[in-house]
């Protein structure tokens, strides 16, 4: 998904002030050059920044820009506006409006918007709580390379929510997400290996995965490591 230059410019302005980790992901200004697969990273960084606590002045300016771009058919701007409405960042909180924006962007093949809408369905936020539609949306995001989509779909397979119970498939999805750098997926995969659920029971592998999750900032991974070592495993 190639983001329009106009959205990238808005990304640069907002991300520089909301999430410094986005540096290097947009084409101009504080974020530097970007292309190809980095476009989703740019959108993801801005959406993550909006989920933080950016300045109200920045949010008001961003809302105007993204609203205009969404009206012009820029799917990434529609998804970003969805985050703003979902959380009440710079606009009144309206979860149903957020779901509508995510759905609109998802239909325009914006994979991260599909993920966002899937999360709303999984939680029953702004839309009915339905696991089957969430699974379809997570699968769409996963197929487009969104690690969080694979992870969320894996959780549904692990529990049999909206899809057939299949811990083996969950393990494959967690593996894919973990390899993409998602610490929560490494943690979840470690749990499967510790229990031998859908994958080979392998405490050494479980420890490695918990350690990787911990090293990548997942506190639960650190806690799982401490638990195993305390029990002499």
C-alpha positions as CSV (number, residue, x, y, z in Angstrom):
1,X,0.0,0.0,0.0
2,X,1.6,3.2,-1.2
3,X,0.5,6.2,0.9
4,X,-0.2,9.4,-1.0
5,X,2.4,12.1,-0.6
6,X,-0.1,14.4,1.0
7,X,-0.9,11.9,3.8
8,X,2.8,11.3,4.2
9,X,3.4,15.0,4.8
10,X,0.7,14.9,7.5
11,X,2.3,11.8,8.9
12,X,5.6,13.6,9.2
13,X,4.2,16.6,11.0
14,X,2.1,14.5,13.5
15,X,4.5,11.7,14.1
16,X,7.4,14.0,14.9
17,X,5.3,15.4,17.7
18,X,3.5,12.3,18.9
19,X,5.9,9.4,18.5
20,X,9.6,10.0,18.0
21,X,10.2,6.4,17.2
22,X,8.6,7.1,13.8
23,X,11.7,9.0,12.7
24,X,12.9,7.7,9.3
25,X,9.5,6.4,8.1
26,X,8.0,9.3,6.1
27,X,9.3,11.0,2.9
28,X,10.1,14.5,4.1
29,X,10.6,16.6,7.1
30,X,11.5,15.0,10.4
31,X,10.7,11.5,9.2
32,X,13.0,11.2,6.2
33,X,12.4,9.0,3.1
34,X,10.0,6.1,3.0
35,X,8.5,3.8,0.3
36,X,6.9,0.4,-0.1
37,X,6.5,-1.6,3.0
38,X,7.4,1.4,5.2
39,X,4.2,3.1,4.3
40,X,2.2,0.9,6.7
41,X,4.9,1.5,9.3
42,X,4.3,5.2,8.9
43,X,0.5,4.8,9.3
44,X,1.1,2.5,12.2
45,X,3.3,5.0,14.0
46,X,0.9,7.8,13.6
47,X,-2.0,5.6,14.9
48,X,0.1,4.5,17.8
49,X,1.0,8.1,18.5
50,X,-2.6,9.1,18.6
51,X,-3.2,6.3,21.2
52,X,-0.8,8.2,23.4
53,X,-1.3,11.8,24.6
54,X,-0.4,14.2,21.9
55,X,-1.0,18.0,22.3
56,X,-4.6,19.2,21.8
57,X,-3.4,21.8,19.4
58,X,-1.7,19.2,17.3
59,X,-4.8,17.0,17.3
60,X,-7.1,19.8,16.1
61,X,-4.8,20.5,13.2
62,X,-4.4,16.8,12.4
63,X,-8.1,16.2,12.5
64,X,-8.7,18.9,9.9
65,X,-6.0,17.5,7.6
66,X,-7.0,13.9,7.9
67,X,-10.7,14.6,7.5
68,X,-10.1,16.4,4.2
69,X,-7.8,13.7,3.0
70,X,-10.3,11.0,3.9
71,X,-13.0,12.9,2.0
72,X,-10.7,12.8,-1.0
73,X,-10.4,9.0,-0.8
74,X,-7.1,8.5,1.1
75,X,-7.7,5.3,3.0
76,X,-4.9,5.8,5.4
77,X,-6.4,9.1,6.5
78,X,-9.8,7.5,7.0
79,X,-8.2,4.9,9.3
80,X,-6.3,7.5,11.2
81,X,-9.5,9.5,11.6
82,X,-11.1,6.3,12.9
83,X,-8.5,6.1,15.7
84,X,-9.2,9.7,16.6
85,X,-12.9,9.1,16.9
86,X,-12.4,5.8,18.7
87,X,-10.4,7.5,21.4
88,X,-11.8,11.0,21.3
89,X,-8.4,12.5,20.2
90,X,-9.1,16.0,18.8
91,X,-12.7,15.0,18.0
92,X,-15.7,13.9,20.2
93,X,-15.4,10.2,21.1
94,X,-17.7,8.2,18.7
95,X,-16.9,4.5,18.5
96,X,-19.6,3.8,15.9
97,X,-18.2,6.6,13.7
98,X,-14.7,5.0,14.2
99,X,-16.1,1.6,13.1
100,X,-17.6,3.2,10.0
101,X,-14.3,4.9,9.1
102,X,-12.4,1.7,9.6
103,X,-14.9,-0.2,7.5
104,X,-14.6,2.4,4.7
105,X,-10.8,2.3,4.7
106,X,-10.8,-1.5,4.9
107,X,-13.0,-1.7,1.8
108,X,-10.4,0.5,0.1
109,X,-7.8,-2.3,0.9
110,X,-6.2,-0.6,3.9
111,X,-5.1,-3.6,5.9
112,X,-4.5,-1.7,9.1
113,X,-8.0,-0.4,9.0
114,X,-9.2,-4.0,8.7
115,X,-7.2,-4.8,11.8
116,X,-8.7,-1.9,13.7
117,X,-12.2,-2.8,12.8
118,X,-11.5,-6.4,13.7
119,X,-10.4,-5.3,17.2
120,X,-13.7,-3.4,17.6
121,X,-15.7,-6.5,16.7
122,X,-13.6,-8.6,19.1
123,X,-14.3,-6.2,21.9
124,X,-17.8,-5.2,21.0
125,X,-16.9,-1.6,20.8
126,X,-19.0,0.5,18.5
127,X,-20.2,-2.6,16.7
128,X,-21.7,-6.0,17.9
129,X,-19.2,-8.3,19.6
130,X,-18.8,-11.0,16.9
131,X,-15.8,-13.2,16.6
132,X,-16.5,-14.5,13.1
133,X,-16.3,-11.1,11.4
134,X,-13.3,-10.3,13.6
135,X,-11.5,-13.4,12.3
136,X,-12.2,-12.5,8.7
137,X,-10.8,-9.0,9.2
138,X,-7.7,-10.3,11.1
139,X,-7.1,-12.8,8.3
140,X,-7.2,-10.0,5.8
141,X,-4.7,-7.9,7.8
142,X,-2.5,-10.9,8.3
143,X,-2.4,-11.8,4.6
144,X,-1.3,-8.2,3.9
145,X,1.7,-8.6,6.3
146,X,0.3,-6.9,9.4
147,X,1.8,-8.9,12.3
148,X,-0.9,-7.8,14.8
149,X,-3.5,-9.3,12.4
150,X,-1.8,-12.7,12.5
151,X,-1.4,-12.5,16.3
152,X,-5.1,-11.6,16.9
153,X,-6.2,-14.3,14.5
154,X,-4.0,-16.8,16.3
155,X,-5.7,-15.9,19.6
156,X,-9.0,-16.8,18.0
157,X,-7.7,-20.1,16.8
158,X,-6.2,-20.8,20.2
159,X,-9.7,-20.3,21.9
160,X,-11.9,-21.5,19.1
161,X,-13.7,-18.1,18.9
162,X,-15.2,-17.4,15.5
163,X,-13.1,-20.1,13.9
164,X,-12.5,-23.8,14.5
165,X,-10.4,-24.5,17.6
166,X,-6.9,-25.2,16.3
167,X,-3.9,-24.6,18.6
168,X,-1.6,-25.8,15.8
169,X,-2.7,-23.0,13.5
170,X,-2.5,-20.6,16.4
171,X,1.1,-21.6,16.8
172,X,1.9,-21.0,13.2
173,X,0.3,-17.5,13.4
174,X,2.1,-16.7,16.6
175,X,5.4,-17.8,15.0
176,X,4.9,-15.6,12.1
177,X,4.0,-12.6,14.3
178,X,6.9,-13.3,16.6
179,X,9.4,-13.4,13.7
180,X,8.0,-10.0,12.6
181,X,9.0,-8.6,16.0
182,X,5.7,-8.7,18.0
183,X,6.7,-9.4,21.6
184,X,3.2,-10.4,22.6
185,X,3.2,-13.2,20.0
186,X,6.5,-14.5,21.3
187,X,5.0,-14.7,24.7
188,X,1.9,-16.5,23.5
189,X,4.0,-19.0,21.5
190,X,6.1,-19.6,24.5
191,X,3.0,-20.6,26.4
192,X,2.0,-23.1,23.7
193,X,5.5,-24.7,23.9
194,X,5.4,-24.8,27.6
195,X,2.1,-26.6,27.6
196,X,2.6,-28.6,24.5
197,X,-0.6,-27.2,23.0
198,X,-0.7,-27.5,19.2
199,X,3.2,-27.5,19.1
200,X,5.9,-29.8,20.6
201,X,6.3,-29.4,24.4
202,X,9.7,-27.8,24.7
203,X,10.6,-25.9,27.9
204,X,13.9,-24.7,26.4
205,X,12.1,-23.2,23.5
206,X,9.5,-21.7,25.8
207,X,12.3,-20.0,27.9
208,X,13.8,-18.6,24.7
209,X,10.5,-17.2,23.6
210,X,9.8,-15.7,27.0
211,X,13.3,-14.2,27.1
212,X,12.7,-12.7,23.6
213,X,9.4,-11.2,24.7
214,X,11.0,-9.8,27.8
215,X,14.0,-8.4,25.9
216,X,11.5,-6.7,23.6
217,X,9.7,-4.9,26.4
218,X,6.9,-7.3,27.3
219,X,6.8,-7.4,31.1
220,X,4.7,-10.6,31.1
221,X,7.5,-12.4,29.3
222,X,9.8,-11.3,32.1
223,X,7.3,-12.6,34.7
224,X,7.1,-16.0,32.9
225,X,10.9,-16.3,32.9
226,X,11.0,-15.6,36.7
227,X,8.2,-18.1,37.3
228,X,10.1,-20.9,35.4
229,X,13.4,-20.2,37.0
230,X,11.8,-20.0,40.5
231,X,10.4,-23.4,39.9
232,X,13.8,-24.8,38.8
233,X,12.7,-25.4,35.2
